[in-house]
Amino acid sequence: MHRRRYRSALVALGALASLLVPTVVAAPPAAAAPSGTKTVIANLFEWNWPSVASECTNVLGPKGYGYVQVSPPQEHVRGNQWWVAYQPVSYRIESRKGTRAQFQSMVNTCHAAGVKVIVDTVINHMSGQDAGGTGWAGSSYGHYNYPGIYQSQDFHYCGTSGNEITSYYDRWQVQNCELVNLSDLKTESDYVRSRIAAYMNDLLSLGVDGFRLDASKHMPAADIAAIKGKLSRSAYIVQEVIYGAGEPIGPGEYTGNGDVHEFRYGKDLARMFNNERLAYLRNFGEAWGYLPNSKAAVFVDNHDTQRDVGGVLTYKNGRTYALANAFMLAWPYGSKTVQSSYTFSNRDAGPPSDANNKTLNTTCFSGWECEHRWQVIANMVGFHNATQGAGVSNWYDNGYQHIAFSRTGKGYLSVNDENFAINGRSYYAGLPAGRYCDVIHGTFSNGSCSGPVITVDSAGWFAANIPAHDAVAIHVGAKLS
């Protein structure tokens, strides 16, 4: 849950002559998951459980995604906005996205496809409804009363107007006052910690592999550590901690618990593409003051930041968004998450739903944007997997918006975000001689390429013409026989 509430503005994409978008990767028949290390996360934001299961089988597994992140599965308040899922009223696995049985089936199906499951987990707070009411699955609740779970003594009352956070420069307020009226749990209480851990252990019993901890900044790192200590088995942990310049609470405090979202990454990447120079990305990562590589979780946008106005690149930026994701998936910093959205023009708008606000099955490009299927993004997941562990070498830039680099001995990416084509240039890839599929413009399958083929000579060079706002990418996993 983002700490701020933003207005959204619909940005016209314009005509997209490039193959970058909206070319779609068709759902191939079910196949065994690729071998090797797979760490890219697809955030299927607000997808229902049958649709997630189908996507694991037909797209995520075959394309090499290692994880799927699913939206909060617990019972929540009623409504059609996206944020109702971030207002729990009980820990029952019953929501507008599906039943407990459907959730269990989804986890099993994803595992069979070689895809692990991360759950977006809301543990900092309960609902933000002053009057209370009845939740999605029929549970009654009040703002500070959740029968059988929490009573008034289990919440913080910080003494500010409306118990609201009034200053993000006051550590105590940020971690003891309410975030947009959401009843703030007393996570220093062993009882509260035990209830939260019981919910997470229930999810673990269903086979869940990891947790995204929503609003982690609003809980002391020690409280999260104590909750983690009550889990029945180990699980991947990634924490939402938004960096704020000059604020007393920083993301670095939370690295002892697991990975932490590096929110500066997407904002700075957008700034380089929109206003500054891609040439500056030569040392993108820790040298920019970011979290350590081994603890950083990065994304071009997520469900919160894409509702900002101009702060990050989103699907509404079309080809530039695709190029930014291609860079992220090729560049060796942090664990990567690809956002998969539904189309929206109102920042509060929920996913495609029926008259009762039950989430509809996903139909890509019919209300659902499905960026994880865009040809560039989906194919660059394969690039990421093929180049795991390789360093960066052979960096080139023209001082402005044309960059290129190798993942040493395994892959090569050249991005031209200039307003003009770069023609007649040769690139030193340092790859074995042979013919490679340009995975930006074609898909490699069964030893052949559906798009252009790049020939690397015996000295490791190749020639290519790159149109404006376009790219070329080759890797050893897409080498033609």
Residue, then its C-alpha position, 0 to 999 in steps of 0.5 A: m500500500h503506497r503511503r500517498r494517494y495519487r491522481s492518475a492521468l491517461v497518457a496517450l501512447g501515439a502510433l507505435a511503429s516499432l515491434l516493441v509493443p503491443t506484440v504479444v507472446a501467444a500462450p504456448p502449449a504447456a511445457a516443462a519449465p526451463s532448467g537453470t536459475k529463474t528469479v524474475i517475478a511476474n506481479l499479476f496484480e489483482w488477477n483471480w486464482p484460476s487465471v493465475a494458474s492458467e498463466c503459470t502453465n501457459v506463459l510464466g513457466p515456458k517463458g522462464y519466470g521463476y515466481v508469480q506475485v499474487s495480490p492479497p488473498q485474505e478476506h477484505v472490505r467490500g467495494n470495487q476499488w483496487w485498494v479494498a484488498y489492502q483492507p483486511v477484515s479477517y485472515r480467511i483465504e476468501s476474497r473477490k479473487g477466489t476461494r481457498a480451494q481455488f487458491q490451493s489449486m493455483v499454488n499447486t498448478c504454478h508449482a507444476a509449471g516450475v513457478k513459485v508463488i509470492v503472496d502480497t501480505v498485509i500485516n501492518h493494519m486492518s481496515g480503514q472503515d470507521a463504521g465497520g461492516t461485513g467483509w467479502a466472506g461474511s465476517s462482521y468487523g469494526h474499525y478496531n474490532y475483528p471478532g475472534i482475531y483482534q480487539s481494541q487493545d491490539f491497535h495503536y492510538c497515537g494521539t494525533s488528529g484522527n490518529e493519522i501520520t502527520s510527519y514522515y520525519d517522526r519515526w514514532q509516528v510513522q510506526n505507531c500512527e495510522l496510514v490513511n485511516l487504516s487501523d494500525l496493529k500493535t506489532e510489538s505485542d506477542y499476541v498480535r505477532s502470533r496472529i499474524a504468523a498464524y496467517m502466514n503459516d496458513l499460507l505456507s501450509l498451502g505451499v506458498d514460497g514467499f511473502r511481499l510484506d506490505a507497508s513494512k516501513h510502518m513496522p519496526a524491523a525488529d517486529i518483522a524479525a520477531i514475526k518471521g521467527k514464528l514462521s513454520r519454515s523458511a520463505y522468501i521475504v521482500q519488504e516494501v520500504i519507500y525511501g524518503a530523502g532525509e527521513p529517519i526510517g530507511p530501507g537499509e534498516y530492513t535488509g536483515n529480514g530479507d530483500v527490500h524494494e528499491f523504489r529509487y530505481g524505477k524513478d531514476l530509470a524513468r528520469m534517464f529515459n525521459n529527461e537525462r541520458l542513458a549514458y549515465l546508467r554505466n554504473f547503475g545500482e549501488a554506486w547510486g547510493y542504492l541498497p546492496n545488490s544482494k538485497a535490492a528488489v527492483f522494478v520499473d513500476n509497481h501497482d502503487t507507483q504506476r498510479d503516480v503522475g509522471g514519477v515512473l514509466t508505465y504501460k502508458n509509455g509504450r515503447t519506452y516502457a518496454l525498453a526500460n524493462a529490457f534494460m532492467l532484465a539485462w542489467p545485473y542489479g537486484s532481483k527483478t519484478v515485472q508488473s502486469s496491470y489492468t488498464f485504468s484511467n482512474r487511480d482508484a479503479g479496480p480490476p475488470s469485475d462483475a456486478n458483484n465486484k468479483t474479479l473476472n477471468t483475465t483476458c489479455f488486452s481486453g481490460w488487462e494490459c499483461e505487460h509480462r506478455w509483451q514480446v520484448i519483456a517476455n523474451m528478455v526474461g530468457f536473456h536474464n536467465a541465460t546471462q545469470g552470474a555474468g559480469v558487464s563488459n564492452w560498455y559503449d555509449n555515445g554520451y547520450q541515449h545510445i548504449a550497449f553492453s555485454r553480459t560477459g560471454k553470454g549476452y549483448l544488449s544495445v538500446n537506441d533511445e535517440n530520435f534517429a536511427i543508428n545505422g551502419r555500426s558494428y558492435y563488439a559482443g564478445l560472444p561465440a561466433g554464430r547466428y543468434c535470434d534478436v529477441i527484441h524482435g523475434t522469439f526463439s523456439n525449437g532452434s529457430c527465430s521468428g524475427p531477425v537473425i544476428t550473425v556474430d563473426s569469429a572475432g566477436w563482432f556483429a553489424a546492426n541497424i537500430p531504429a530510433h527508440d528500439a533495441v537489439a538483444i542476443h544471448v547464448g540461449a537463443k543461438l541458432s543451430 
